[in-house]
């Protein structure tokens, strides 16, 4: 695609890698929740994890005591993780702009 489009591919590639990492982490948490009997199935665990780490927090799926404390910890980790991902993408975009403009 040439030098002109390489910066776009780098940004899109980094975004895809970060998205895959976030989805993989949610899947691992869903497996953990299912394996410990905290949710009924993988889909409910994935939904709970997604709603919690994005701090959307519908509250329609809650964990039984004493596991409820895991929800706020996941939310805090999600905020930090998305902040770090955003900062990483910003650095990548800054570098691409500096090298390709």
Residue frames relative to the residue before (quaternion, step in Angstrom):
aa qw qx qy qz dx dy dz
X 1.0000 0.0000 0.0000 0.0000 0.00 0.00 0.00
X 0.5020 -0.6960 0.3974 0.3249 3.55 1.24 -0.21
X 0.7120 -0.4783 0.3311 0.3933 3.50 -1.37 0.32
X 0.6169 0.5889 -0.3437 0.3930 3.58 1.01 -0.80
X 0.7742 0.3418 -0.1752 0.5031 3.61 0.97 -0.80
X 0.4669 0.7081 -0.4413 0.2929 3.60 1.20 -0.18
X 0.6194 0.5514 -0.3461 0.4387 3.60 1.03 -0.69
X 0.6362 0.5212 -0.3201 0.4702 3.56 1.03 -0.83
X 0.6644 0.5064 -0.3019 0.4593 3.56 0.96 -0.86
X 0.6210 0.5352 -0.3392 0.4614 3.58 1.05 -0.73
X 0.6725 0.4886 -0.2967 0.4700 3.61 0.87 -0.93
X 0.6745 0.4819 -0.2963 0.4743 3.59 0.86 -0.93
X 0.6415 0.5249 -0.3204 0.4585 3.59 1.00 -0.78
X 0.6562 0.4971 -0.3091 0.4762 3.59 0.95 -0.84
X 0.6314 0.5234 -0.3273 0.4694 3.57 1.01 -0.79
X 0.6626 0.5099 -0.3026 0.4576 3.58 0.93 -0.89
X 0.6473 0.5098 -0.3175 0.4694 3.59 0.98 -0.81
X 0.6680 0.4920 -0.3039 0.4684 3.59 0.92 -0.87
X 0.6381 0.5188 -0.3257 0.4664 3.59 0.97 -0.82
X 0.6526 0.5080 -0.3069 0.4710 3.57 0.95 -0.87
X 0.6481 0.5153 -0.3205 0.4602 3.59 0.98 -0.80
X 0.6556 0.5047 -0.3092 0.4688 3.60 0.97 -0.83
X 0.6669 0.4917 -0.2978 0.4741 3.58 0.96 -0.84
X 0.6375 0.5203 -0.3254 0.4659 3.58 1.03 -0.77
X 0.6451 0.5086 -0.3288 0.4659 3.59 0.96 -0.77
X 0.6399 0.5134 -0.3265 0.4694 3.59 0.98 -0.80
X 0.6422 0.5203 -0.3192 0.4636 3.58 1.03 -0.76
X 0.6400 0.5119 -0.3268 0.4706 3.60 0.99 -0.78
X 0.6493 0.4964 -0.3172 0.4811 3.59 0.96 -0.82
X 0.6330 0.5306 -0.3341 0.4541 3.60 0.99 -0.79
X 0.6440 0.5059 -0.3173 0.4782 3.58 1.00 -0.79
X 0.6338 0.5306 -0.3249 0.4596 3.58 0.99 -0.82
X 0.6791 0.4942 -0.2874 0.4605 3.57 0.87 -0.98
X 0.6587 0.4993 -0.3033 0.4742 3.58 0.99 -0.84
X 0.6673 0.5229 -0.3026 0.4356 3.58 0.87 -0.95
X 0.7257 0.4078 -0.2348 0.5019 3.58 1.06 -0.71
X 0.5133 -0.6913 0.3903 0.3261 3.58 1.29 0.21
X 0.4161 0.7304 -0.4500 0.3014 3.58 1.18 0.46
X 0.7519 0.1654 -0.1198 0.6269 3.57 1.29 -0.37
X 0.6036 -0.6150 0.3762 0.3403 3.56 -1.18 0.50
X 0.8109 -0.0303 0.0330 0.5835 3.60 1.04 -0.68
X 0.7227 -0.4419 0.3119 0.4304 3.55 -1.34 0.19
X 0.6449 0.5436 -0.3246 0.4280 3.59 0.94 -0.87
X 0.6623 0.4870 -0.3090 0.4783 3.56 0.97 -0.81
X 0.6384 0.5202 -0.3215 0.4674 3.59 1.06 -0.70
X 0.6484 0.5038 -0.3107 0.4787 3.56 1.02 -0.82
X 0.6381 0.5233 -0.3139 0.4696 3.56 1.01 -0.85
X 0.6586 0.5036 -0.3120 0.4640 3.60 0.87 -0.95
X 0.6677 0.5006 -0.3037 0.4597 3.57 0.89 -0.91
X 0.6691 0.5083 -0.3024 0.4499 3.59 0.90 -0.90
X 0.6717 0.4883 -0.2904 0.4755 3.56 0.94 -0.90
X 0.6889 0.4928 -0.2817 0.4508 3.57 1.02 -0.78
X 0.7203 0.4445 -0.2818 0.4519 3.63 0.73 -0.96
X 0.6729 0.4560 -0.3091 0.4937 3.59 1.14 -0.43
X 0.3873 -0.7525 0.4258 0.3202 3.57 1.41 -0.02
X 0.2876 0.7437 -0.5378 0.2738 3.58 1.13 0.63
X 0.0613 -0.8938 0.4430 0.0331 3.55 1.07 -0.84
X 0.0273 0.8205 -0.5688 0.0498 3.60 0.64 1.03
X 0.2983 -0.7889 0.4892 0.2220 3.59 0.96 -0.79
X 0.4823 0.6761 -0.4401 0.3414 3.59 1.23 0.17
X 0.7179 0.2474 -0.2016 0.6187 3.59 1.27 -0.30
X 0.0436 0.7913 -0.6072 0.0569 3.57 -0.67 1.09
X 0.4678 -0.6704 0.5060 0.2752 3.52 -1.18 0.59
X 0.5222 -0.6314 0.4613 0.3402 3.58 -1.13 0.57
X 0.5721 -0.5522 0.4532 0.4029 3.58 -1.19 0.43
X 0.6469 -0.1652 -0.7438 -0.0323 1.74 -2.07 1.37
X 0.4338 0.7333 -0.4317 0.2961 3.59 1.25 0.22
X 0.4592 0.7085 -0.4456 0.2974 3.62 1.18 -0.19
X 0.5973 0.5809 -0.3629 0.4172 3.58 1.10 -0.61
X 0.5450 0.6195 -0.3998 0.3992 3.58 1.22 -0.33
X 0.5839 0.6153 -0.3601 0.3882 3.61 1.10 -0.68
X 0.7106 0.4274 -0.2803 0.4835 3.62 0.71 -0.95
X 0.6225 0.5319 -0.3514 0.4540 3.60 1.04 -0.64
X 0.6395 0.5059 -0.3217 0.4813 3.58 1.03 -0.76
X 0.6400 0.5277 -0.3257 0.4537 3.58 1.00 -0.79
X 0.6522 0.5020 -0.3110 0.4754 3.60 0.94 -0.87
X 0.6573 0.4970 -0.3080 0.4754 3.57 0.93 -0.89
X 0.6442 0.5339 -0.3240 0.4416 3.59 1.01 -0.76
X 0.6397 0.5162 -0.3229 0.4690 3.56 0.95 -0.86
X 0.6735 0.4874 -0.2947 0.4712 3.59 0.90 -0.90
X 0.6641 0.5145 -0.3051 0.4485 3.57 0.94 -0.89
X 0.6830 0.4636 -0.2960 0.4807 3.60 0.89 -0.85
X 0.6100 0.5406 -0.3476 0.4634 3.59 1.10 -0.60
X 0.6648 0.4884 -0.2953 0.4820 3.57 0.96 -0.86
X 0.6407 0.5182 -0.3239 0.4649 3.59 1.01 -0.79
X 0.6486 0.5069 -0.3152 0.4722 3.58 0.98 -0.82
X 0.6495 0.5085 -0.3167 0.4682 3.58 0.95 -0.83
X 0.6383 0.5218 -0.3244 0.4637 3.58 0.99 -0.82
X 0.6685 0.4897 -0.3053 0.4692 3.60 0.88 -0.90
X 0.6221 0.5368 -0.3410 0.4567 3.59 1.05 -0.71
X 0.6522 0.5014 -0.3118 0.4755 3.60 0.95 -0.85
X 0.6379 0.5160 -0.3287 0.4678 3.58 0.97 -0.83
X 0.6792 0.4839 -0.2966 0.4653 3.59 0.87 -0.93
X 0.6191 0.5395 -0.3370 0.4606 3.59 1.03 -0.75
X 0.6665 0.4976 -0.2911 0.4727 3.57 0.96 -0.91
X 0.6486 0.5114 -0.3158 0.4669 3.55 0.96 -0.88
X 0.6579 0.5046 -0.3169 0.4606 3.59 0.90 -0.87
X 0.6633 0.5069 -0.3093 0.4554 3.59 0.93 -0.85
X 0.7377 0.4294 -0.2349 0.4650 3.61 0.98 -0.82
X 0.7868 0.3544 -0.1652 0.4776 3.59 1.10 -0.62
X 0.6282 0.5181 -0.3632 0.4528 3.61 1.17 0.19
